[in-house]
Amino acid sequence: MIITSFSSFLQQAQPSPRGGGFISVLIPFILVFVIFYLLIIMPSRKKQKRHQQMVEELKPGDKVVTSGGIYGTVMGVQKDKIELKIAANVKIDITKNAVGAILSQKKPEK
């Protein structure tokens, strides 16, 4: 009995000879890619652009925290690095991408 039911199951599971075509096989893959793009790639790009814009707007006097958890004040901004004052007479150079957040920005003088 088990063998006959398993045999009938295998016969039903065989693909139909109607030939679905290349497009019908490709549609599920396209849908998965679109969903993947909308849920993962697009928000990640937006976050990266916001971070890049935040880093580009840094200027001396801004108080920041690095991604490693170091609090400091920006003393100088160069093309690819920032001079950060973390204590009295203690300055370190970090990459711009290491800035995690701006705590307060220095107000521009009028």
N, CA, C and O of each residue as an XYZ file, in Angstrom:
440
protein
N       0.816     -1.189      0.000
C       0.000      0.000      0.000
C       0.862      1.256      0.000
O       0.582      2.199     -0.740
N       1.888      1.276      0.807
C       2.772      2.429      0.865
C       3.474      2.618     -0.467
O       3.640      3.747     -0.930
N       3.880      1.541     -1.073
C       4.588      1.626     -2.343
C       3.678      2.165     -3.432
O       4.118      2.978     -4.245
N       2.434      1.742     -3.476
C       1.524      2.229     -4.510
C       1.195      3.704     -4.308
O       1.094      4.450     -5.282
N       1.025      4.137     -3.057
C       0.735      5.558     -2.822
C       1.957      6.414     -3.162
O       1.819      7.510     -3.705
N       3.153      5.912     -2.842
C       4.373      6.643     -3.179
C       4.546      6.719     -4.690
O       4.981      7.747     -5.210
N       4.214      5.656     -5.397
C       4.310      5.637     -6.853
C       3.335      6.631     -7.483
O       3.690      7.340     -8.425
N       2.104      6.683     -6.961
C       1.133      7.637     -7.504
C       1.565      9.075     -7.201
O       1.326      9.976     -8.005
N       2.198      9.292     -6.048
C       2.703     10.626     -5.696
C       3.800     11.055     -6.670
O       3.825     12.207     -7.106
N       4.693     10.152     -7.009
C       5.761     10.470     -7.950
C       5.217     10.782     -9.341
O       5.748     11.651    -10.033
N       4.174     10.087     -9.751
C       3.592     10.348    -11.058
C       2.928     11.719    -11.107
O       2.956     12.385    -12.142
N       2.332     12.145     -9.998
C       1.701     13.458     -9.954
C       2.736     14.571     -9.870
O       2.485     15.680    -10.344
N       3.882     14.300     -9.283
C       4.904     15.319     -9.088
C       5.732     15.593    -10.344
O       6.492     16.560    -10.384
N       5.592     14.761    -11.355
C       6.365     14.953    -12.574
C       5.896     16.226    -13.280
O       4.705     16.535    -13.266
N       6.821     16.967    -13.896
C       6.437     18.211    -14.574
C       5.502     17.939    -15.745
O       5.585     16.908    -16.412
N       4.621     18.887    -15.968
C       3.672     18.733    -17.069
C       4.392     19.024    -18.388
O       5.333     19.818    -18.414
N       3.972     18.409    -19.451
C       4.646     18.584    -20.739
C       4.257     19.870    -21.468
O       4.612     20.039    -22.634
N       3.540     20.777    -20.811
C       3.070     21.974    -21.498
C       4.186     22.971    -21.790
O       3.992     23.847    -22.633
N       5.331     22.883    -21.145
C       6.452     23.773    -21.420
C       6.157     25.203    -21.012
O       5.610     25.968    -21.807
N       6.503     25.576    -19.803
C       6.184     26.877    -19.249
C       6.911     28.027    -19.926
O       6.415     29.153    -19.916
N       8.031     27.782    -20.491
C       8.776     28.849    -21.142
C       9.794     29.473    -20.210
O       9.770     29.277    -18.995
N      10.674     30.222    -20.814
C      11.786     30.838    -20.074
C      11.308     31.960    -19.155
O      11.827     32.123    -18.051
N      10.328     32.726    -19.606
C       9.839     33.867    -18.821
C       9.174     33.405    -17.529
O       9.394     34.002    -16.475
N       8.377     32.364    -17.596
C       7.686     31.894    -16.396
C       8.669     31.339    -15.365
O       8.372     31.347    -14.171
N       9.810     30.867    -15.796
C      10.835     30.400    -14.865
C      11.594     31.589    -14.276
O      12.035     31.541    -13.128
N      11.742     32.635    -15.051
C      12.516     33.796    -14.639
C      11.754     34.742    -13.710
O      12.380     35.463    -12.933
N      10.440     34.757    -13.768
C       9.623     35.682    -12.973
C       9.862     35.552    -11.468
O      10.023     36.582    -10.814
N       9.895     34.364    -10.880
C      10.152     34.292     -9.426
C      11.516     34.868     -9.024
O      11.637     35.494     -7.971
N      12.523     34.661     -9.846
C      13.842     35.209     -9.546
C      13.839     36.735     -9.604
O      14.469     37.399     -8.781
N      13.131     37.274    -10.572
C      13.023     38.737    -10.685
C      12.289     39.306     -9.481
O      12.701     40.329     -8.933
N      11.210     38.659     -9.065
C      10.465     39.128     -7.892
C      11.315     39.087     -6.628
O      11.260     40.015     -5.820
N      12.087     38.046     -6.447
C      12.961     37.942     -5.274
C      14.001     39.053     -5.303
O      14.275     39.666     -4.271
N      14.581     39.321     -6.462
C      15.576     40.387     -6.563
C      14.965     41.746     -6.265
O      15.577     42.552     -5.564
N      13.773     42.019     -6.778
C      13.110     43.304     -6.529
C      12.823     43.474     -5.040
O      13.077     44.542     -4.482
N      12.307     42.453     -4.400
C      12.029     42.526     -2.958
C      13.329     42.716     -2.180
O      13.382     43.525     -1.254
N      14.370     41.983     -2.546
C      15.676     42.114     -1.904
C      16.199     43.538     -2.046
O      16.719     44.108     -1.088
N      16.064     44.111     -3.237
C      16.533     45.475     -3.486
C      15.760     46.478     -2.632
O      16.361     47.355     -2.012
N      14.446     46.356     -2.596
C      13.621     47.313     -1.862
C      13.809     47.221     -0.350
O      13.749     48.240      0.339
N      14.034     46.027      0.172
C      14.128     45.854      1.624
C      15.535     45.980      2.186
O      15.703     46.311      3.359
N      16.545     45.722      1.370
C      17.911     45.705      1.908
C      18.821     46.736      1.252
O      19.430     47.548      1.948
N      18.923     46.720     -0.052
C      19.904     47.560     -0.740
C      19.533     49.039     -0.684
O      20.386     49.868     -0.365
N      18.302     49.387     -0.981
C      17.904     50.794     -1.026
C      18.035     51.490      0.336
O      18.596     52.585      0.384
N      17.547     50.915      1.442
C      17.744     51.578      2.738
C      19.215     51.690      3.127
O      19.615     52.670      3.756
N      20.015     50.709      2.764
C      21.439     50.755      3.071
C      22.121     51.896      2.328
O      22.978     52.575      2.895
N      21.756     52.115      1.074
C      22.333     53.219      0.296
C      21.942     54.570      0.872
O      22.763     55.485      0.930
N      20.683     54.700      1.300
C      20.232     55.959      1.893
C      21.005     56.254      3.170
O      21.424     57.388      3.400
N      21.192     55.232      4.000
C      21.928     55.414      5.250
C      23.382     55.802      4.960
O      23.946     56.658      5.642
N      23.975     55.180      3.964
C      25.354     55.488      3.603
C      25.482     56.920      3.089
O      26.456     57.603      3.409
N      24.523     57.381      2.303
C      24.558     58.755      1.799
C      24.403     59.757      2.931
O      25.088     60.780      2.946
N      23.502     59.478      3.893
C      23.332     60.376      5.038
C      24.610     60.463      5.861
O      24.992     61.548      6.298
N      25.273     59.334      6.078
C      26.519     59.315      6.837
C      27.604     60.093      6.099
O      28.347     60.859      6.712
N      27.696     59.901      4.793
C      28.703     60.607      4.000
C      28.469     62.111      4.049
O      29.422     62.881      4.169
N      27.218     62.534      3.958
C      26.898     63.950      4.027
C      27.231     64.508      5.413
O      27.747     65.621      5.523
N      26.942     63.750      6.464
C      27.249     64.180      7.821
C      28.757     64.376      7.995
O      29.192     65.356      8.600
N      29.537     63.462      7.473
C      30.990     63.535      7.603
C      31.548     64.713      6.810
O      32.481     65.378      7.259
N      30.984     64.971      5.642
C      31.470     66.079      4.819
C      31.184     67.440      5.461
O      31.886     68.412      5.182
N      30.170     67.519      6.309
C      29.807     68.781      6.946
C      30.565     69.045      8.248
O      30.336     70.067      8.895
N      31.456     68.144      8.636
C      32.222     68.347      9.871
C      33.139     69.550      9.746
O      33.709     69.812      8.687
N      33.272     70.279     10.854
C      34.173     71.436     10.886
C      34.766     71.531     12.287
O      34.213     70.965     13.230
N      35.872     72.231     12.434
C      36.497     72.355     13.752
C      35.510     72.912     14.786
O      34.767     73.855     14.518
N      35.528     72.303     15.962
C      34.653     72.711     17.047
C      33.473     71.775     17.248
O      32.819     71.827     18.290
N      33.188     70.924     16.279
C      32.088     69.972     16.419
C      32.467     68.889     17.432
O      33.605     68.420     17.458
N      31.518     68.507     18.248
C      31.727     67.409     19.193
C      31.156     66.151     18.569
O      30.011     66.137     18.119
N      31.962     65.085     18.542
C      31.571     63.846     17.877
C      31.871     62.642     18.764
O      32.614     62.734     19.741
N      31.282     61.531     18.400
C      31.632     60.240     18.986
C      31.988     59.317     17.820
O      31.297     59.289     16.802
N      33.066     58.571     17.984
C      33.505     57.675     16.917
C      32.743     56.363     17.001
O      32.057     56.092     17.987
N      32.869     55.559     15.968
C      32.211     54.255     15.974
C      32.824     53.332     17.024
O      32.221     52.327     17.397
N      34.008     53.668     17.496
C      34.643     52.900     18.560
C      34.281     53.388     19.949
O      34.699     52.795     20.943
N      33.497     54.479     20.032
C      33.031     54.963     21.324
C      33.882     56.050     21.933
O      33.728     56.347     23.118
N      34.774     56.658     21.172
C      35.635     57.722     21.690
C      34.943     59.067     21.470
O      34.556     59.407     20.352
N      34.796     59.824     22.557
C      34.215     61.160     22.478
C      35.327     62.170     22.286
O      36.397     62.043     22.880
N      35.077     63.180     21.452
C      36.087     64.199     21.249
C      35.551     65.393     20.489
O      34.396     65.434     20.068
N      36.446     66.375     20.329
C      36.127     67.599     19.607
C      36.999     67.669     18.368
O      38.206     67.435     18.434
N      36.386     67.991     17.237
C      37.126     68.089     15.980
C      38.013     69.323     16.039
O      37.531     70.426     16.292
N      39.303     69.141     15.807
C      40.258     70.249     15.806
C      40.657     70.630     14.388
O      40.968     71.789     14.113
N      40.648     69.657     13.493
C      41.029     69.918     12.111
C      40.424     68.887     11.186
O      40.286     67.718     11.546
N      40.063     69.326      9.986
C      39.483     68.424      9.000
C      40.362     68.455      7.753
O      40.635     69.518      7.196
N      40.797     67.279      7.328
C      41.584     67.152      6.118
C      40.792     66.319      5.117
O      39.645     65.957      5.376
N      41.400     66.018      3.983
C      40.685     65.319      2.921
C      40.136     63.968      3.373
O      38.969     63.660      3.130
N      40.964     63.171      4.024
C      40.533     61.822      4.393
C      40.634     61.510      5.882
O      40.337     60.390      6.299
N      41.047     62.478      6.683
C      41.147     62.220      8.114
C      40.764     63.451      8.922
O      40.678     64.564      8.404
N      40.537     63.211     10.210
C      40.108     64.253     11.136
C      41.027     64.228     12.341
O      41.371     63.166     12.858
N      41.420     65.419     12.780
C      42.193     65.520     14.011
C      41.186     65.727     15.137
O      40.407     66.680     15.127
N      41.216     64.818     16.103
C      40.226     64.802     17.169
C      40.905     65.011     18.514
O      41.844     64.291     18.855
N      40.436     65.993     19.280
C      40.969     66.237     20.620
C      40.107     65.452     21.598
O      38.903     65.682     21.707
N      40.746     64.514     22.314
C      39.986     63.657     23.219
C      40.234     63.999     24.685
O      39.467     63.582     25.554
N      41.294     64.751     24.971
C      41.599     65.190     26.338
C      42.554     66.377     26.223
O      42.986     66.733     25.127
N      42.873     66.972     27.343
C      43.807     68.100     27.331
C      45.154     67.633     26.779
O      45.740     66.675     27.284
N      45.631     68.305     25.757
C      46.908     68.011     25.107
C      46.967     66.607     24.497
O      48.056     66.068     24.301
N      45.821     66.017     24.200
C      45.799     64.704     23.558
C      44.956     64.814     22.284
O      43.745     65.028     22.337
N      45.628     64.663     21.142
C      44.952     64.727     19.853
C      45.272     63.458     19.078
O      46.403     62.971     19.096
N      44.269     62.933     18.403
C      44.468     61.738     17.582
C      43.936     62.019     16.181
O      43.069     62.873     15.990
N      44.459     61.299     15.221
C      43.965     61.367     13.848
C      43.116     60.132     13.596
O      43.538     59.013     13.886
N      41.923     60.335     13.058
C      41.036     59.227     12.704
C      40.562     59.423     11.274
O      40.619     60.530     10.740
N      40.097     58.353     10.660
C      39.524     58.481      9.323
C      38.124     59.083      9.441
O      37.475     58.974     10.482
N      37.678     59.705      8.383
C      36.356     60.322      8.409
C      35.256     59.285      8.616
O      34.241     59.567      9.254
N      35.456     58.103      8.083
C      34.432     57.066      8.208
C      34.289     56.537      9.629
O      33.306     55.861      9.934
N      35.258     56.833     10.512
C      35.188     56.360     11.891
C      34.254     57.206     12.747
O      33.975     56.843     13.889
N      33.766     58.326     12.219
C      32.843     59.171     12.976
C      31.488     58.475     13.012
O      30.908     58.168     11.971
N      30.992     58.233     14.219
C      29.707     57.564     14.372
C      28.549     58.529     14.395
O      27.521     58.282     13.764
N      28.702     59.643     15.124
C      27.614     60.614     15.238
C      28.176     61.966     15.644
O      29.228     62.057     16.277
N      27.459     63.003     15.270
C      27.802     64.354     15.706
C      26.923     64.665     16.905
O      25.697     64.621     16.812
N      27.557     64.982     18.040
C      26.804     65.281     19.249
C      26.315     66.719     19.249
O      25.155     66.982     19.565
N      27.183     67.643     18.902
C      26.781     69.047     18.795
C      27.690     69.715     17.780
O      28.880     69.415     17.677
N      27.094     70.624     17.042
C      27.858     71.340     16.029
C      28.135     72.751     16.506
O      27.307     73.378     17.166
N      29.308     73.234     16.163
C      29.681     74.600     16.489
C      28.852     75.531     15.623
O      28.766     75.347     14.409
N      28.247     76.528     16.243
C      27.422     77.475     15.494
C      28.319     78.422     14.719
O      29.315     78.911     15.254
N      27.977     78.686     13.464
C      28.808     79.592     12.658
C      28.764     81.004     13.222
O      27.717     81.472     13.669
N      29.905     81.675     13.199
C      29.994     83.044     13.705
C      29.417     84.003     12.680
O      29.587     83.823     11.474
N      28.727     85.032     13.178
C      28.109     86.014     12.269
C      28.956     87.229     12.120
O      28.588     88.153     11.394
